[in-house]
């Protein structure tokens, strides 16, 4: 069992989930709300993420400012954000796009906490899939007589400890986001 590649697989799951939960609105303006939205730039000939075509700043806690490097695609960026259906209303203000992030209602917060829980749970499912694949590998090694029964149990125990460590990381990230969501 290769510890380094196994840790890398679990870290990749954590990274995917972290990116996913960073896009959940918290009532506070953060670039992560829009940076990964794919827009049909240059008349739809290229699909690019907002962070690839513009700088995103937050001059205050409720405002996002998107400043495209190529001013000709400002309309494409606005259209892409609207089509992404993330509950943001971009307004073109000269050569920039200004987005005011509305405060969340209690109902919105509850909805986003539920969504957060679903995303954390899907991360745990991905981790269980990685663990399942690794368990199959350990079992196959044992059946092929390339490891002893003691080694099999040691590897399974080590694998479970690694899974537990990364699940804890995932849960901590979820709790931090939940605290952020419930903050008024």
C-alpha positions in Angstrom: 0.0 0.0 0.0 1.5 3.3 -1.1 0.8 5.9 1.7 1.8 8.9 -0.5 -0.6 8.2 -3.4 -3.3 7.2 -0.9 -2.9 10.5 1.0 -2.9 12.3 -2.4 -6.2 10.7 -3.4 -7.9 11.6 -0.1 -6.4 15.1 -0.2 -7.9 15.5 -3.7 -11.3 14.6 -2.4 -10.9 17.2 0.4 -9.8 19.8 -2.2 -12.8 19.1 -4.4 -15.2 19.4 -1.5 -13.5 22.5 -0.3 -13.8 24.2 -3.7 -17.4 23.1 -3.9 -18.4 24.4 -0.4 -16.6 27.7 -1.0 -19.2 28.5 -3.6 -22.0 28.4 -1.0 -23.2 31.9 -0.3 -22.8 33.1 3.2 -24.2 36.6 2.9 -20.7 37.9 2.6 -19.1 38.8 -0.7 -16.1 36.6 -1.5 -14.5 36.0 -4.9 -15.2 32.2 -4.6 -18.9 33.0 -5.3 -18.1 33.8 -8.9 -14.5 32.8 -9.7 -15.3 29.3 -11.0 -18.4 30.2 -13.0 -17.8 29.3 -16.6 -18.7 32.0 -19.1 -19.0 31.7 -22.9 -16.3 34.3 -23.8 -15.7 35.8 -27.2 -19.1 35.0 -28.7 -19.3 31.5 -27.2 -16.1 30.3 -29.0 -14.3 29.7 -25.7 -15.6 28.6 -22.3 -13.5 30.2 -19.6 -13.8 30.7 -15.8 -14.4 34.2 -14.5 -11.1 34.2 -12.7 -9.3 33.5 -16.0 -10.7 36.7 -17.7 -11.0 39.2 -14.9 -9.8 40.3 -11.5 -12.3 39.9 -8.7 -12.2 42.2 -5.6 -14.4 42.8 -2.6 -14.2 46.5 -1.7 -16.6 45.9 1.2 -18.3 42.9 2.9 -21.4 43.0 0.6 -20.0 44.0 -2.8 -18.1 42.1 -5.4 -16.3 44.0 -8.2 -15.3 42.1 -11.4 -12.9 44.0 -13.6 -12.4 42.2 -17.0 -9.0 42.4 -18.5 -10.6 42.5 -22.0 -13.5 45.0 -21.7 -15.2 43.6 -24.8 -16.3 40.5 -22.9 -18.0 42.3 -20.0 -21.5 41.4 -21.4 -20.4 37.7 -21.7 -19.3 37.7 -18.0 -22.7 39.2 -16.9 -24.6 36.7 -19.0 -22.5 33.8 -17.6 -23.2 34.8 -14.0 -26.9 35.2 -14.7 -27.0 31.8 -16.4 -25.1 30.1 -13.6 -28.3 30.8 -11.5 -26.3 31.3 -8.2 -28.7 34.0 -7.0 -26.4 36.9 -7.9 -27.5 40.0 -9.9 -24.5 41.5 -11.8 -24.8 45.1 -12.9 -22.5 46.7 -15.5 -21.0 49.9 -14.2 -18.8 51.4 -16.9 -15.9 49.0 -17.3 -16.6 46.9 -14.3 -19.3 44.6 -13.1 -20.7 45.3 -9.6 -22.6 42.7 -7.6 -24.3 43.4 -4.3 -24.6 40.3 -2.2 -27.8 40.5 -0.2 -27.9 39.3 3.4 -29.3 35.9 3.9 -32.7 35.3 5.5 -33.0 32.6 8.2 -34.7 30.4 5.6 -31.8 30.9 3.1 -29.3 30.0 5.9 -31.1 26.8 6.7 -31.3 25.9 3.0 -27.5 26.5 2.6 -26.7 24.5 5.8 -28.6 21.6 4.3 -26.8 22.0 1.0 -23.5 22.1 2.9 -24.4 18.8 4.7 -25.1 17.2 1.3 -21.8 18.3 -0.1 -19.9 17.1 3.0 -21.7 13.7 2.8 -20.9 13.4 -0.9 -17.2 14.0 0.0 -17.5 11.1 2.5 -19.0 8.9 -0.1 -16.0 9.7 -2.4 -13.7 8.8 0.4 -15.5 5.5 1.0 -15.1 4.7 -2.7 -11.3 5.3 -2.4 -11.2 3.2 0.7 -13.2 0.4 -1.0 -10.8 0.3 -3.9 -7.9 0.2 -1.5 -9.5 -2.6 0.5 -10.0 -4.6 -2.7 -6.3 -4.1 -3.5 -5.3 -5.3 0.0 -7.6 -8.3 -0.2 -6.2 -9.2 -3.7 -2.6 -9.0 -2.3 -3.6 -11.3 0.5 -5.2 -13.8 -1.9 -2.2 -13.7 -4.1 -0.1 -14.6 -1.0 2.1 -11.5 -1.5 1.2 -10.3 2.0 0.6 -12.3 5.2 -2.7 -12.2 7.2 -1.0 -9.9 9.8 0.2 -7.5 7.1 -3.4 -7.5 5.7 -4.8 -6.5 9.1 -2.1 -3.9 9.6 -2.8 -2.4 6.2 -6.5 -2.4 6.8 -6.1 -0.7 10.2 -3.7 1.9 8.7 -6.1 2.6 5.8 -9.0 3.1 8.3 -6.8 5.5 10.3 -6.0 7.5 7.2 -9.7 7.6 6.2 -10.7 8.8 9.7 -8.0 11.5 9.6 -9.3 12.9 6.3 -13.0 12.6 7.2 -12.2 14.6 10.3 -10.6 17.3 8.1 -13.7 17.3 5.9 -16.0 17.6 8.9 -13.9 20.5 10.4 -14.2 22.4 7.1 -17.9 21.7 7.1 -18.2 23.0 10.7 -16.2 26.2 9.8 -18.5 26.9 6.8 -21.6 26.2 8.9 -20.4 28.7 11.5 -19.8 31.2 8.8 -23.3 30.5 7.3 -25.1 31.0 10.7 -23.2 34.1 11.5 -25.4 37.2 11.1 
